[in-house]
Amino acid sequence: MNEPGRPESPGEGADSHETRHGGRPARVFTGPGVPDPGLFSRVAPLLPHLVASARYHLPPVLELFLQTLLNGLAVGSLYALIALGYTMVYGILKFINFAHSDVFVLGAWVSYEVTRIAGWGGPDHPAPWWAGILVLIIAMFTCAIVGFTIERGAYKPLRRAPRLNVLITAIGVSLLLQNLGQLDFIFGTRPQGMPTLLPDRVLAEIGGHPAVVGPDGVVIANEVAPVLVRLVDVVGSATALLLMFVLDRLVFKTKMGRAMRAVSYNPGTAALMGIPVDRIISITFVIGATLAAAAGFLYSQKYSGLNQPAAPVWVLLGLKAFVAAVVGGIGNIRGAMLGGILIGLLEFFGATYIGPELKDVYVFGLLILVLLFRPGGILGSAAVEKV
């Protein structure tokens, strides 16, 4: 029966076999063109899930691409920070500071020791919001002192020595730092787990949807994992980009930067113009060491497992950062930034779409191609040297 005041629609009652009008049986519409009366009751509970799935779901290919892109940018920014130290020292002194990767390791382990001593990161002692900033500053200050000491103690006496002597000294300093770090009263030989100073929080989920299961238990739509934008990746990438921006402004927009570029172009002429060459070189080492320390801290937050200071994984990370500096253009600051991002993207896209077992081959294969077809790097320029 109709409710009072409600007009009867022309087709009302046509979907029910028991509808009556005025006590008489209503007509029952049956036939091939009439849907199953119970179909709507079975599909109706699933409509909200299907609508949400259609609204937020992205193609799986696009979701995989976005996740790989985010991971490559996060790691590439770390490569860029380390590569800046290589390219700055080479731009001024024209030699490769192979001990620079060990300063990066020092930054990661100093971050761990400060966090452990402070007692942060455990389940009973969560780290305050400012803990990461404090640990980062301490790690950068410690590595700056070490970088200054290395320059004054190992490289300054060899300022006018053949480049081969300086290269051998750089390798010796690297081995010295590795073996000192393995001493029990410093870092030791056991791997450690870095406490989390940044919460592993997901800031955004792009795409993806849960599985849609019907009332009879049949899966209508499979679960699709969303693209996760994590806090640690956003903070790490933002910090790296901020430091690179500050360095770029320092080098190209300040008096100190002009002095650094003058020393890089011609140290002798720069000294005649009144520029303190030794001081500028020391400042360059300090800046490179602080950037490596920042990279070490950010790396320890993204990958909490810290291998012993002489582990091969640290050497491989340093070599990839060196490749980034060469690919971008050794001696070119902006080239090092670009090279680091490219190496990170190449490593993750190659591992995702080709195979993870050859991810190191992609990086060093790119190095060979660059040396063959553009030896000066992407943003570098070929140097002509008279002999």
C-alpha positions as CSV (number, residue, x, y, z in Angstrom):
1,M,0.0,0.0,0.0
2,N,1.2,3.5,-0.7
3,E,1.9,5.9,2.1
4,P,-0.6,8.7,2.7
5,G,0.0,11.6,0.4
6,R,2.5,9.7,-1.8
7,P,1.5,9.3,-5.4
8,E,1.8,5.9,-7.0
9,S,4.4,5.7,-9.7
10,P,3.5,4.0,-12.9
11,G,6.0,1.1,-12.4
12,E,5.7,0.7,-8.7
13,G,5.2,-2.8,-7.6
14,A,6.5,-4.3,-10.8
15,D,9.6,-5.8,-9.1
16,S,7.7,-7.8,-6.5
17,H,5.7,-11.0,-6.9
18,E,3.5,-10.3,-3.8
19,T,2.5,-6.6,-4.3
20,R,-1.2,-6.0,-3.9
21,H,-3.5,-3.0,-4.8
22,G,-6.8,-2.8,-3.0
23,G,-6.5,-6.4,-1.8
24,R,-6.2,-7.8,-5.3
25,P,-3.0,-9.5,-6.6
26,A,-1.0,-7.1,-8.7
27,R,0.3,-8.0,-12.1
28,V,3.6,-9.9,-12.0
29,F,6.0,-8.8,-14.8
30,T,8.2,-11.7,-15.9
31,G,10.1,-12.5,-18.9
32,P,13.6,-12.3,-20.5
33,G,13.8,-8.5,-20.2
34,V,13.1,-8.3,-16.5
35,P,16.2,-8.4,-14.2
36,D,16.5,-10.9,-11.3
37,P,14.6,-9.4,-8.3
38,G,17.5,-10.3,-5.9
39,L,20.3,-8.9,-8.0
40,F,20.0,-5.3,-6.7
41,S,20.0,-6.5,-3.1
42,R,23.2,-8.4,-3.7
43,V,25.0,-5.6,-5.6
44,A,23.8,-2.6,-3.5
45,P,26.2,-3.2,-0.5
46,L,29.2,-3.3,-2.9
47,L,28.4,0.0,-4.7
48,P,30.3,2.3,-2.2
49,H,33.4,0.1,-2.5
50,L,33.3,0.0,-6.3
51,V,32.8,3.7,-6.5
52,A,35.7,4.4,-4.2
53,S,37.8,1.9,-6.2
54,A,37.0,3.6,-9.4
55,R,37.7,7.1,-8.0
56,Y,41.1,6.6,-6.3
57,H,42.5,3.7,-8.2
58,L,45.4,4.4,-10.5
59,P,46.8,2.0,-13.2
60,P,49.3,-0.4,-11.6
61,V,51.9,0.7,-14.1
62,L,51.6,4.3,-13.0
63,E,51.6,3.4,-9.3
64,L,54.8,1.4,-9.8
65,F,56.4,4.3,-11.7
66,L,55.5,6.8,-9.0
67,Q,56.8,4.6,-6.2
68,T,60.1,4.0,-8.1
69,L,60.4,7.7,-8.8
70,L,60.0,8.7,-5.1
71,N,62.5,6.1,-4.0
72,G,65.1,7.2,-6.6
73,L,64.8,10.8,-5.7
74,A,65.2,10.1,-2.0
75,V,68.4,8.1,-2.5
76,G,69.7,10.3,-5.3
77,S,69.6,13.3,-3.0
78,L,71.9,11.4,-0.6
79,Y,74.3,10.6,-3.5
80,A,74.2,14.3,-4.5
81,L,75.3,15.4,-1.0
82,I,78.2,13.1,-1.0
83,A,79.2,13.9,-4.6
84,L,79.4,17.6,-3.7
85,G,82.4,16.9,-1.4
86,Y,84.2,15.1,-4.2
87,T,83.6,17.7,-6.8
88,M,84.4,20.7,-4.5
89,V,87.8,19.3,-3.5
90,Y,88.6,18.3,-7.1
91,G,87.5,21.8,-8.4
92,I,90.1,23.5,-6.2
93,L,93.0,21.0,-5.7
94,K,92.5,18.8,-8.8
95,F,92.6,15.5,-7.0
96,I,90.1,12.9,-5.7
97,N,89.7,12.8,-1.9
98,F,89.0,9.1,-1.5
99,A,88.7,9.6,2.3
100,H,85.5,11.6,1.7
101,S,83.3,8.5,1.7
102,D,84.7,7.6,5.1
103,V,83.7,11.0,6.4
104,F,80.2,10.0,5.3
105,V,80.5,6.8,7.3
106,L,81.7,8.8,10.3
107,G,78.6,11.0,10.1
108,A,76.3,8.0,10.2
109,W,78.1,6.4,13.2
110,V,78.4,9.7,15.1
111,S,74.6,10.1,14.7
112,Y,74.2,6.6,16.1
113,E,76.5,7.2,19.1
114,V,74.8,10.5,20.0
115,T,71.4,8.9,19.8
116,R,72.5,5.9,21.9
117,I,74.1,8.0,24.6
118,A,71.0,10.3,24.8
119,G,68.8,7.2,25.1
120,W,66.4,8.3,22.3
121,G,64.5,6.1,20.0
122,G,63.6,3.2,22.3
123,P,60.0,2.1,23.0
124,D,60.2,3.7,26.5
125,H,62.1,6.8,25.5
126,P,60.7,8.2,22.2
127,A,62.8,10.9,20.7
128,P,61.5,14.5,21.0
129,W,60.8,16.4,17.8
130,W,64.1,18.4,18.0
131,A,66.3,15.3,18.5
132,G,67.0,14.9,14.8
133,I,68.1,18.5,14.4
134,L,70.4,18.3,17.3
135,V,72.0,15.0,16.2
136,L,72.4,16.4,12.7
137,I,74.2,19.5,14.0
138,I,76.5,17.4,16.2
139,A,77.4,15.0,13.4
140,M,78.1,17.9,11.0
141,F,80.3,19.7,13.6
142,T,82.3,16.5,14.3
143,C,82.9,15.7,10.6
144,A,83.8,19.3,10.0
145,I,86.6,19.0,12.6
146,V,87.8,15.7,11.1
147,G,87.7,17.2,7.6
148,F,89.8,20.2,8.7
149,T,92.3,18.0,10.5
150,I,92.7,15.8,7.4
151,E,93.3,18.8,5.2
152,R,95.8,20.4,7.5
153,G,97.6,17.2,8.6
154,A,97.6,15.1,5.4
155,Y,97.1,17.3,2.3
156,K,98.5,20.7,3.1
157,P,102.1,19.4,3.4
158,L,101.7,17.9,-0.1
159,R,100.4,21.1,-1.7
160,R,103.3,21.2,-4.3
161,A,103.9,17.5,-4.4
162,P,103.1,15.3,-7.5
163,R,99.5,14.3,-7.8
164,L,100.3,10.7,-7.4
165,N,101.7,11.3,-3.9
166,V,98.5,13.1,-3.0
167,L,96.4,10.2,-4.4
168,I,98.3,7.6,-2.4
169,T,97.9,9.8,0.7
170,A,94.1,10.0,0.2
171,I,93.9,6.2,0.0
172,G,96.0,5.9,3.1
173,V,93.8,8.4,5.0
174,S,90.8,6.4,3.9
175,L,92.2,3.1,5.3
176,L,93.3,4.9,8.5
177,L,89.7,6.1,9.1
178,Q,88.3,2.7,8.4
179,N,90.6,0.9,10.8
180,L,90.2,3.5,13.5
181,G,86.5,3.1,13.3
182,Q,86.8,-0.6,14.0
183,L,88.5,-0.1,17.4
184,D,86.3,-1.2,20.3
185,F,86.5,2.1,22.1
186,I,85.3,4.0,19.0
187,F,82.6,2.2,17.0
188,G,83.7,-1.5,17.0
189,T,83.2,-4.2,14.4
190,R,79.6,-5.2,15.1
191,P,76.7,-3.8,13.0
192,Q,74.2,-1.7,14.9
193,G,70.6,-0.6,14.5
194,M,70.1,3.2,14.3
195,P,67.2,4.3,16.5
196,T,64.5,6.1,14.7
197,L,64.4,9.8,15.3
198,L,61.9,10.5,12.6
199,P,58.6,8.6,13.0
200,D,57.9,6.1,10.1
201,R,54.7,7.9,9.3
202,V,52.9,7.8,6.0
203,L,52.1,11.3,4.9
204,A,50.0,10.4,1.9
205,E,48.8,7.4,0.0
206,I,48.4,7.8,-3.8
207,G,46.1,5.3,-5.6
208,G,45.6,1.8,-4.3
209,H,42.5,0.3,-2.9
210,P,41.6,-2.7,-0.6
211,A,40.2,-5.9,-1.9
212,V,36.4,-5.9,-2.6
213,V,34.8,-9.1,-1.5
214,G,31.2,-10.0,-2.2
215,P,28.7,-11.3,0.3
216,D,29.4,-14.9,-0.9
217,G,33.1,-14.5,-0.3
218,V,34.1,-14.0,-4.0
219,V,36.8,-11.4,-4.5
220,I,35.5,-8.9,-7.0
221,A,38.6,-6.6,-7.1
222,N,42.0,-7.5,-5.8
223,E,43.9,-5.4,-3.4
224,V,46.3,-2.8,-4.9
225,A,49.0,-1.4,-2.7
226,P,49.1,2.5,-2.8
227,V,52.1,4.7,-3.5
228,L,53.4,5.6,0.0
229,V,54.9,9.1,0.6
230,R,56.8,8.6,3.9
231,L,57.9,11.3,6.3
232,V,61.5,10.1,6.4
233,D,61.8,10.4,2.6
234,V,60.2,13.8,2.5
235,V,62.4,15.2,5.4
236,G,65.5,13.6,3.9
237,S,64.9,14.9,0.4
238,A,63.9,18.3,1.7
239,T,67.0,18.6,3.9
240,A,69.3,17.5,1.1
241,L,67.7,20.0,-1.4
242,L,67.9,22.8,1.2
243,L,71.6,22.2,1.8
244,M,72.3,22.0,-1.9
245,F,70.5,25.3,-2.4
246,V,72.4,27.0,0.4
247,L,75.7,25.7,-1.1
248,D,74.7,26.9,-4.5
249,R,74.0,30.4,-3.2
250,L,77.2,30.4,-1.1
251,V,79.4,29.6,-4.1
252,F,77.7,31.8,-6.7
253,K,76.3,34.7,-4.7
254,T,78.8,35.5,-1.9
255,K,82.3,36.9,-1.6
256,M,83.4,33.6,-0.1
257,G,82.1,31.8,-3.2
258,R,83.9,34.2,-5.5
259,A,87.2,33.5,-3.6
260,M,86.6,29.7,-3.9
261,R,86.0,30.0,-7.7
262,A,89.1,32.2,-8.0
263,V,91.3,29.6,-6.2
264,S,89.8,26.9,-8.4
265,Y,90.6,28.8,-11.5
266,N,94.2,29.8,-10.6
267,P,95.5,29.5,-7.1
268,G,98.7,31.5,-7.9
269,T,96.8,34.5,-9.3
270,A,94.2,34.3,-6.5
271,A,97.1,34.6,-3.9
272,L,98.5,37.6,-5.8
273,M,95.0,39.2,-5.5
274,G,95.1,38.9,-1.8
275,I,92.9,35.8,-1.4
276,P,94.0,33.5,1.5
277,V,94.3,30.4,-0.5
278,D,95.1,28.0,2.4
279,R,92.1,29.2,4.3
280,I,89.8,28.9,1.3
281,I,91.0,25.3,0.8
282,S,90.4,24.4,4.4
283,I,86.9,25.9,4.3
284,T,86.2,23.8,1.2
285,F,87.1,20.7,3.0
286,V,85.0,21.7,6.0
287,I,81.9,22.3,3.8
288,G,82.4,19.0,2.0
289,A,82.7,17.2,5.3
290,T,79.5,18.8,6.7
291,L,77.5,17.8,3.6
292,A,78.9,14.2,3.9
293,A,77.8,14.2,7.6
294,A,74.3,15.3,6.7
295,A,74.1,12.5,4.1
296,G,75.3,10.0,6.7
297,F,72.6,11.1,9.2
298,L,69.9,11.0,6.6
299,Y,71.1,7.6,5.4
300,S,70.9,6.2,8.9
301,Q,67.3,7.4,9.2
302,K,66.2,5.8,6.0
303,Y,68.2,2.6,6.4
304,S,68.5,1.9,10.1
305,G,71.0,-1.0,9.8
306,L,74.6,0.3,10.2
307,N,77.4,-2.0,9.0
308,Q,80.8,-1.8,10.6
309,P,82.9,1.2,9.4
310,A,85.1,-1.0,7.0
311,A,82.2,-2.9,5.4
312,P,82.2,-3.1,1.6
313,V,78.8,-1.5,1.4
314,W,80.2,1.8,2.6
315,V,82.9,1.7,-0.1
316,L,80.3,0.9,-2.8
317,L,78.2,3.9,-1.6
318,G,81.2,6.2,-1.8
319,L,82.0,4.9,-5.3
320,K,78.5,5.6,-6.5
321,A,78.7,9.1,-5.2
322,F,82.0,9.5,-7.0
323,V,80.3,8.2,-10.2
324,A,77.6,10.8,-9.7
325,A,80.2,13.6,-9.5
326,V,81.9,12.3,-12.7
327,V,78.6,11.9,-14.6
328,G,77.4,15.4,-13.7
329,G,80.8,16.9,-14.4
330,I,83.7,16.6,-11.9
331,G,84.4,20.1,-10.5
332,N,80.9,21.4,-11.3
333,I,78.7,21.9,-8.2
334,R,75.4,21.8,-10.1
335,G,76.6,18.9,-12.1
336,A,77.3,16.9,-8.9
337,M,73.7,17.6,-7.8
338,L,72.3,16.5,-11.1
339,G,74.5,13.5,-11.3
340,G,73.4,12.3,-7.8
341,I,69.8,12.5,-8.7
342,L,70.4,10.7,-12.1
343,I,72.3,7.9,-10.4
344,G,69.6,7.3,-7.8
345,L,66.9,7.2,-10.5
346,L,68.9,4.9,-12.7
347,E,69.6,2.5,-9.9
348,F,66.0,2.2,-8.8
349,F,64.4,2.2,-12.3
350,G,66.9,-0.4,-13.5
351,A,66.3,-2.6,-10.5
352,T,62.5,-2.3,-10.9
353,Y,62.0,-2.7,-14.6
354,I,65.1,-4.8,-15.6
355,G,66.4,-6.6,-12.5
356,P,67.7,-5.8,-9.0
357,E,70.7,-8.1,-9.3
358,L,72.3,-5.8,-11.8
359,K,71.6,-2.4,-10.2
360,D,75.4,-1.7,-9.7
361,V,76.0,-2.6,-13.3
362,Y,73.7,0.1,-14.5
363,V,75.5,2.8,-12.5
364,F,79.0,1.8,-13.6
365,G,77.8,1.2,-17.1
366,L,76.6,4.8,-17.2
367,L,80.0,5.9,-16.0
368,I,81.7,4.1,-18.9
369,L,79.3,5.6,-21.4
370,V,79.9,9.1,-20.1
371,L,83.7,8.7,-20.2
372,L,83.5,7.4,-23.8
373,F,81.1,10.0,-25.3
374,R,81.3,13.0,-22.9
375,P,84.4,12.8,-20.7
376,G,83.7,16.2,-19.1
377,G,80.4,15.1,-17.7
378,I,76.9,16.3,-18.5
379,L,77.4,19.9,-17.2
380,G,81.2,19.8,-17.3
381,S,83.4,21.2,-20.0
382,A,86.4,19.6,-21.7
383,A,89.7,21.0,-20.3
384,V,92.7,21.6,-22.6
385,E,96.0,21.1,-20.9
386,K,99.3,22.0,-22.6
387,V,102.1,19.5,-22.2
